[in-house]
Amino acid sequence: MVCDYFEEYSEYKVCLFTVDSKYRKGEEYYGKKIVDFEDIEKNYPPSKYDMFIAIGSSNLNKIREDVCKRAIQKGYNLATFIHPKANISSKVKIGKNCILMEFCRVLQRTEIGDGVIIWPSAFISHNNIIKDYCYIVGSTNGFCEVGENCFLASGVYIADKVKIAKDNFLAMGTVIRKNTEENSVYKGNPAQKNQNITAIEFARFLTLHSK
Ligand SMILES: CC(C)(COP(=O)(O)OP(=O)(O)OC[C@H]1O[C@@H](n2cnc3c(N)ncnc32)[C@H](O)[C@@H]1OP(=O)(O)O)[C@@H](O)C(=O)NCCC(=O)NCCS
């Protein structure tokens, strides 16, 4: 998906894919060469190439975070993609390695950190702070803050001025009206915290069972 977005709607040319050698399953992917991540800089140096880490929400976005940090350590600039049909105020600040898909909306004076993925259905209102490595399918109202590594599933709504603590998993259709606690799973309307499992454990369980 990300490869198609960059090729269709940006000035970037996608040259190749890279993966840690233990996960490599062949020589090519979608007709492009795959090279090992471990020594990619030898033949494809950061002075000539940018990177995008196209890893989804597995393990509460922590795998994407880890690989982004390894790419930055190697010296790569991480590209951000904003779809031409995304509706983003010019007063929005956006970090590195973000993807803002078609039809998402982000209003004035919102700040989006690094490694944030925003889906077409998302509406992020004004004066929000969306911290690094969030994955957002749902919506927020004005003056919200969403902590690092949160997952907001489809149909999530967050009331004005609410702070979502870091490492939250907000399940489909959750309506949040009060600040939340770190590393927690919430479901329902009004939102209820799941007392039996942390968000990091829940996300690890989902990642294992989606294979
Ligand atoms: C949370 C989620 C993963 C389901 O979790 P799960 O634990 O596998 O859910 P299960 O189907 O095993 O259900 C467990 C219980 O939680 C309830 N439940 C599951 N999802 C729920 C939700 N979104 N809201 C409220 N209750 C929910 C079920 O009714 C069930 O309750 P019961 O035991 O009383 O019958 C799913 O609801 C979700 O949010 N998926 C994310 C979808 C999405 O937005 N993806 C991004 C698209 S790009």
The ligand as a MOL file (V3000), in Angstrom:
LIG
                    3D

  0  0  0     0  0            999 V3000
M  V30 BEGIN CTAB
M  V30 COUNTS 48 50 0 0 0
M  V30 BEGIN ATOM
M  V30 1 C -10.8010 -5.1870 20.3360 0
M  V30 2 C -10.9780 -6.0680 19.1160 0
M  V30 3 C -9.5990 -6.3830 18.5440 0
M  V30 4 C -11.6880 -7.3490 19.4980 0
M  V30 5 O -11.0170 -7.9190 20.6100 0
M  V30 6 P -11.2060 -9.4250 21.0810 0
M  V30 7 O -10.7860 -9.5370 22.5110 0
M  V30 8 O -10.5630 -10.2940 20.0650 0
M  V30 9 O -12.7620 -9.5600 21.0110 0
M  V30 10 P -13.6090 -10.8580 21.0870 0
M  V30 11 O -14.3300 -10.9400 19.7930 0
M  V30 12 O -12.8160 -12.0470 21.5410 0
M  V30 13 O -14.6090 -10.4520 22.2190 0
M  V30 14 C -14.2980 -10.4790 23.6140 0
M  V30 15 C -15.3740 -9.7010 24.3330 0
M  V30 16 O -15.1810 -8.2840 24.0760 0
M  V30 17 C -16.3360 -7.7450 23.4330 0
M  V30 18 N -15.8670 -6.8210 22.4260 0
M  V30 19 C -15.0120 -7.0890 21.4080 0
M  V30 20 N -14.7730 -5.9780 20.7080 0
M  V30 21 C -15.4670 -5.0000 21.2820 0
M  V30 22 C -15.6080 -3.6240 21.0040 0
M  V30 23 N -14.9730 -3.0380 20.0020 0
M  V30 24 N -16.3880 -2.8810 21.8280 0
M  V30 25 C -17.0310 -3.4570 22.8530 0
M  V30 26 N -16.9420 -4.7710 23.1790 0
M  V30 27 C -16.1590 -5.5170 22.3910 0
M  V30 28 C -17.0690 -8.9340 22.8340 0
M  V30 29 O -18.4460 -8.6740 22.7180 0
M  V30 30 C -16.7800 -10.0030 23.8460 0
M  V30 31 O -17.6250 -9.8560 24.9800 0
M  V30 32 P -18.2710 -11.1420 25.7140 0
M  V30 33 O -17.0890 -11.9450 26.1920 0
M  V30 34 O -19.0850 -10.5380 26.8150 0
M  V30 35 O -19.0590 -11.8430 24.6660 0
M  V30 36 C -11.8540 -5.3550 18.0480 0
M  V30 37 O -13.0870 -4.9700 18.6390 0
M  V30 38 C -11.1610 -4.1030 17.5060 0
M  V30 39 O -11.2360 -3.0280 18.0720 0
M  V30 40 N -10.4730 -4.2560 16.3660 0
M  V30 41 C -9.7450 -3.1690 15.7260 0
M  V30 42 C -10.3580 -2.9200 14.3470 0
M  V30 43 C -9.7280 -1.7590 13.6700 0
M  V30 44 O -10.1150 -0.6170 13.8530 0
M  V30 45 N -8.6970 -2.0280 12.8910 0
M  V30 46 C -8.0090 -1.0360 12.1490 0
M  V30 47 C -8.3860 -1.1420 10.7150 0
M  V30 48 S -7.1330 -0.6190 9.6900 0
M  V30 END ATOM
M  V30 BEGIN BOND
M  V30 1 1 1 2
M  V30 2 1 2 3
M  V30 3 1 2 4
M  V30 4 1 2 36
M  V30 5 1 4 5
M  V30 6 1 5 6
M  V30 7 2 6 7
M  V30 8 1 6 8
M  V30 9 1 6 9
M  V30 10 1 9 10
M  V30 11 2 10 11
M  V30 12 1 10 12
M  V30 13 1 10 13
M  V30 14 1 13 14
M  V30 15 1 14 15
M  V30 16 1 15 16
M  V30 17 1 15 30
M  V30 18 1 16 17
M  V30 19 1 17 18
M  V30 20 1 17 28
M  V30 21 1 18 19
M  V30 22 1 18 27
M  V30 23 2 19 20
M  V30 24 1 20 21
M  V30 25 1 21 22
M  V30 26 2 21 27
M  V30 27 1 22 23
M  V30 28 2 22 24
M  V30 29 1 24 25
M  V30 30 2 25 26
M  V30 31 1 26 27
M  V30 32 1 28 29
M  V30 33 1 28 30
M  V30 34 1 30 31
M  V30 35 1 31 32
M  V30 36 2 32 33
M  V30 37 1 32 34
M  V30 38 1 32 35
M  V30 39 1 36 37
M  V30 40 1 36 38
M  V30 41 2 38 39
M  V30 42 1 38 40
M  V30 43 1 40 41
M  V30 44 1 41 42
M  V30 45 1 42 43
M  V30 46 2 43 44
M  V30 47 1 43 45
M  V30 48 1 45 46
M  V30 49 1 46 47
M  V30 50 1 47 48
M  V30 END BOND
M  V30 END CTAB
M  END
